[in-house]
Amino acid sequence: MPAAGGATCVVLCVGDVGRSPRMQYHAMSLAADRGVKRVHLVGLAGSECFPEVTASGRVQLHLLQPPAWLQSTLLQRFFLLRSALRVLWQTVALLLTLMFGTPAPDVLLVQNPPAVPSLPLAWAVARLRGARLVIDWHNFGYSLLALNRGGDHNWLVRAYRSCETFFGRRADAHLCVTQGMQNELASDDWRIRQASVLYDKPPRHFRSTSLEERHELFTRLLPELQEALQPWPSSEHDFGSAADVHNTTLFTLRPVLKQRSADVQLRPDRPALVVSSTSWTPDENFTILLEALEEYDKKARRPGGRRCARVVLLVTGKGPERARFEKDMNVLNRRLRFVRAATIWLAPEDYPRLLGSADLGISLHASSSGFDLPMKVVDMFGCEIPVCALFFPCLNELVKDGKNGLVFRDSKQLARQLLDLLADWPTSRRLQEIKSFVQTQQLQPAAHWEANWRQIARPLLLC
């Protein structure tokens, strides 16, 4: 039972907190609750956190900077040694923070994965300090490890799963991201019967971006994107000359009438803006996307067919596979006529603005376990854009094929979907039909994080 002055809550993320939006949303929701005195968000430093988190007077950040020697070239060659040293450092640093750097919490909410050292560490701290332990299951950690260690039968993967199962059962309460995961946790393999499904939902600042905001955003992004996206084979698309850069972007224009600037408009000759977001991990195969774009370009060139959009693809995110994608992408950019692609890293406040400016989103998330859902698709729906998503089990809990998006299984099917959605551009009837469904969907009361969290997570965390 929380103290009379309100509950003290610790939110633990053994990872880059800036790249963990769900845990930041938890912290923001707890901080906004009248039953909470203080929120301590504990994790690793790296990417910038949301401005709402850093500016909150009721959220205290405890971000630990990993030592430089953990990133040394020598250690990169020795997976087991580097992993053991990383876990050892995380355990010691986080244990000191949780035991001596924060007051005794009433509730400790921990993200899984990673299970090691998160779950044993959180369990020990919760028991020593008299806190309720709540696990938020985003995925299964052993399934992510299996991607890099040759499958589920590897001895290290089996040991990891045993740890995840053992400590997972010892929590006081559980949240998870899908009904499929809830059913798996309730199975005899896990025997965790009381998990509550808290679907990822976008917060309210994920919305369609106004034309004024789009114009301002693209004006700022112009220098970073110009080299990658030019030259187009046709002169009908350009970024605008240096003299009129504030009046014209690749997608928008502001007419000047009698020395007075008019309202921003979409350029009638604009390309379609397609976006994808990724952590550049092995469970996302961007070869599918590159092959689909090549097929799209081939079909779009054919004379006498439907008028297909020229496409600008922007891929956001950081991660290990990014450099290889950029190399392949640069080759395609030189060869394709209807497609230009670029990678970009955005400030947290610009990410929803870019999504809200897009015409279509693409998700290549394959799910290591088959039981989680891609947060990027949630964000895209919040910004009212249709999505093409790679099939995997549980995806139908989020993407309704033919209604709020389209589901594909390979590059050829994705290419057909792009041709269907971006034909007769910019009117594109099929794209507008799906977009209308997404817009209606976002009007529902539980379409946003705040209301969903109050209904499902609050009673469990602050009981």
N, C-alpha and C positions, 0 to 999 in steps of 0.2 A: 504494500500500500504506500503510495507516494506521501512524502512529508506534507505537513499542513501548508507550507509556503509554496508548494508545487514540486513536481518531480524533477530530479536531475537525471538527464539522459545522456548516454554515451553511444555514439554511432561509430562503428569500427569498420574501416575499409582497408584491408591489407593490400593496397595497390595505389595507383595514382588517383587521388581523390578527384582531381579535375576531370578525369575521364570516366568517372562513375556518377552519371547524372541521377540515377535512382537513389543512391545514398545521400546525395545532396538534396534531393527532393524530400526525403525523409527528414533530414535535419531542418529544412525550411518549414515543413509542416508541423514538426514538433515545436519549433521555436514560436510559431504563430498560435499555438494552443494555450489557452489560459491555464490549463492544468500543469503546465511545464514551467519550471523555474529557469533552467539553463540547459543548453545542449552543447556537448563537447564532441566535435567531429574529429576523429583520430584516423590518421592514415599516412600515406607517403606523399611527399611533395613531387611536383612534376608540372602538369598542365595547370593553367589558371582555372580557379573555381568560378562559379557563377557570381556575378556582382551582388545578387541578392543574398548570397551566403557570406561573402567577405564583408559586406556592409552591415550585416545584421548585428545588432547589439546583444542578441541573445544566443548567438552561435559563436563558440570559441574554437578556433582551429588549432589543431596540434599536428602539424605536418612535418614529418621526419625526412631529411634529405639523405638518400642512400649514399654511402661513401664511394668515392671515385674508384677505389681499387676493385670494387665489385664489377665495374665495367671494363676492366683491363683486357687487352687483347689476349694475353696469356690465358686468363681464366675462361674466356669465351670458348677455348678449345676443349675444356674439360667440363662437360655438362653436369656430372654428378658432384664434382668438387665445388663448382660454382653454385649449384643449387643448394648444397648443404651449407655453404658459407652464407649465402643470402638468407636462408631460413634462420640460421643461427643469429645473424645480425638483426633481422626483423623481430625475432622472439625477444632478445634482450632489450632492444630499443623500445619496442611497444610495451613490454612488461613494465619497464621502468616508468613509462608515460602513464599507463593505465593504473598502476599502483600508487604512484607518487605525484604525477603531474595533473591528475584530475581528482575532484572530490568523489566520495563513494557514490556510485550511481544507484538509482532505483531500478533502472532497466538498461541493459546493454544489448544493443541491436548490432548484429554482425552480418556482413555480406559473405555469402559462399557462392562460387569459389573466389579465392583459393581456399581450400580446406586446411592446408598446411602453410603457415602455422596458425591460421585464423581460429579454427574450431577448438583445438586444445587450449590455445591461449585464452580465448574468450571464456571457455568453460572454467578454467582455473581462476581467472580474475573475478568472474561472476560469483563463484562459490566463496572465494576468500573475502569478497567485499559485500556479500549479501544481496546481490542484484538478481533480478530475473533475467534469464538469457533467452533472447529471441533470435532465431536464424532467419535471414531473408535469402531463400534459395533462388539464385538467378540461373543456375545451371549446376551440373555435377562436375566437380573438379577433376575427378579421375578420367572423365571422358575427354577433357581438354589435354591432359597429360598423355592420354593414349594416342592422340594425333601425332605426337612427336616421338613416341617410344614403341611403335610397332603394333599397337592394338591392346585390347583388354587383357591379354594373357601375359604380358610382360610382368616380371616380378615386382618392379617398382610401381606399376599401375595397380596391381593387386594390393600391395601394401598401402598405397595411397587411399584406395577405396575402403579398405578395412578401417583406416583412421577416420575417414569421412563418415562412414556408417556408425562407428562406435561413438564418436563425440556428437554426431548429429542427433542420435536418439536421446542424448542427455540434456538437450535444451528444454526450456519450459514452454516454449511456444514457437510456431513456425509460420512464415509467410512463403509463398512461392508464386511463380509468374504465369503458370498455366494449369488448366485442369488435368492435362496429361501428366505434368510433373506431380500434381497432387495425388493422382492415382498411382504413379510409380513409387512415391514416398510411402503410400499406404500398403504397398505390396509386402510380401514376406521377406524380400531382400532388405528392406529398410525398416519396416515396422514403425513408421512415423504416421500415426493415424489422424492427427488433428491439424494438419497444415491448412491454412486459409489462402485462397487464391486472391492475390492483389495484382491485377493486370497493370502493366505499365500503361500510363496515360500521359499525354502531354500537359504541361502546365499552361496557364492561359496566355502566356506571352508567345506561345507558338500559335501563329495565326497567319492568315493571308497578308502579304506585305502590300502596303499602299503604293500607288505609282510614284508618289513623291519619295518614299523611302527606297524604292527600287532604284530610282534615278540617282539618288545620293549614294547608295551602296555600289552600284556599278561604276559610278564616277571615281570612287575611291579604289575599287579593285582594278581599274583599267591598267595601271602600270604593271601590276603583277601578271595579268592575263594576256597582255598584248602580244608578247613574244610567242607564247604557245598557240594562240588562236589565229594569228595572221601568218601569211596572207591567205585569204580565201581565193580559190581559183576564179571566182567571179567578183567583179568590182562592186556588185550591188550590196555587199556586206562589208562594213568597215567600222572602226571604233569612233569615227569622227576625227577631224583634223585637230591639231593643237589649238587652233583659234576658237573652235566651237566645242571643246571637250566638255564644258559644263552644260551644253545644250543638247548634246547627242551622245548616246552610248550605243553599244551594239543592239540593245533591246528597247531603249526608250529615247524619246526626244521631247524637248521643250521648245515649241515654236516661239519666235520673237515677232510680235505684232506691234508695229508703230512704236518701237523702242520700249515695249513692255513685254515681259515674259508671260506667256500663257501657261495653262495647266499642263502637267506632264502627260504625255500620251505614249502608248505602246507603238513602236515602229511597225508599220504595215509589212515591211520587208524583213522583220526580225527573224532570226533562227529560233528553233525550239530550244528551251533551256531544260536539260535533263541533268538530274543530280543523283549522286550516290554517296553514301557515307560508310566508312570502313575503319577498322583497326589494323587492317593489312595483316591478318593472321591466316594460318593455313586452312581454316574452315571457310574461307571465302575465295572462290576460284574466279579471278577476274579474266582469265582466258575466255570464259564463256561470254563475257561482255565484249571483249575485243573482237572475237569471232562474229558475234551478232552485229556489231557496228560495221564490220567489213561486208557482211551479207546485205545489210540495209543499204549501204552505199552502192553496192552492185545493182540492187533492184531499183534504187531511186534514180540511177543514171539512165535507165531504159527510156527511150523516147516513146511518146504516145501513151504513157501510163498516167496514173493519178499524180497530182502535184504533191510531192513529198517535201517535208520541211528539211531545211538544213539544220543540223543538230550541233549544239554546243554541249558537251558533257563536262561537268565539273565534279571531281571526286574529292571529298574532304576526308581528313584524318591523317594520323601518323601510325607508323608501324614497320615491321621488318620487311614486308613484301613490296613496299612502295617503290623502291628504286628499280626493281625489275619491271614493274608495271610501267613506270615512266619511260624506261628504255623501249619497251614494245610500243607504247603509246606514241612516242616520237616518230617511230618508223611509220606507223599508220597515218599520222598527221601529214606526212609528206606525200602519202599515196592516195588518200581518200579525198573526194571532191565535196561530199555532202556532210562530212563529220569533222569536227575539231574537238579535241579532248585536252584537259589540263587537270593537274592536281592543285589543291589549295588548302592551306591551313588557316582557319578563321578564329577570330576572337569569339568567346562564348556568346556575346550579344549579337554578333553578326551571323552566327549559324542559323538561328530561326529566320532571320531576314532573308538569307539566301534560299532556304527551303520555301518560304512563302512567296518567293519570286519565281519559282520553277514551274514548269508545265508538267513535268513527269518525274517520278522518283524510281530508282532501281535498287533492289536489294538482292545481294548475292550470298546472304547469310545461309549457311547450310545446317547449322546447329550440330555441335559435336555429339550431343546426347539425343537430339530429336525432341527435347522437352522444353526448350526455351523459345522465346520469340525475339525478333530483332527490334531493338529500341529505335533504330533509325526509321522503321516503317511507322511506328507510333508517332514519332516526330513529324513525319511527312503527312500523315493523316491530320495531325493537329494543325498543320499549315495548309490543309485543304487541297492537297495534290494527290492524284491517283498514283498507284504504285504497280510496277511489275516486279514480282518476287519469285525467287527460286523455291521450288517445292521442297518441303521436308515435313515429317510428321508434326502435328500440332499447329502448322501454319494456318489452317482453316479456323483456328480460334481468333485470328486477327484479320487475315485477308480472305474476303469472300469472293471467290473467282467469278469474274464477270460483273460484279457489283461495285465494290470499292477498289478493285484492282484486277490484275490478271496474273495467273500463276504459270510459270514456265519450268520445263525440266531440262532443256538444253539450249544451245546457242541458236539453233535454227528456229525453235519455237519463239524465243525472245525476239529474233529478227522479224518474224511474221507479226508479232504483237506491235513492235515499233512501227512497222509499215501500216498496220491497221489504225493505230492511234494517231499517227502523225501525217496521214494522207489528207489531201485537200486542205493543207495548212494555209492560213491560221484558223479556219473555222472548225475543222476536225470534229465532226459530229460525235463519233464514238468516244473521243477523249472528253468531250463536254458532258456526255451522258454519265460517264463514270465520275467525273468531277462533281456533278450535281448530287450524286449519291453520297459522296464523301462529305460535301458541305452539309447535307441534311443530317448525316451521322454525327457531325460535330455539334449539332444543336441539342443533342440529348443531354439530360442533366448529369449523367455519369461519364460524359465523354472526356472530362478533364481530371487531372491528378487530384486536385484539392478535394472535390466532393467524394471521389472514390476512396481516397485515403481516410477521410473522416468516417466513412461508413464501415470500412473493413479493417484498416490498420489501427486506428485510434483505440477502439475497444480492447484490442489485443495487447497493445503496448502500454496503455495507461489504465489497466484494470485495477 
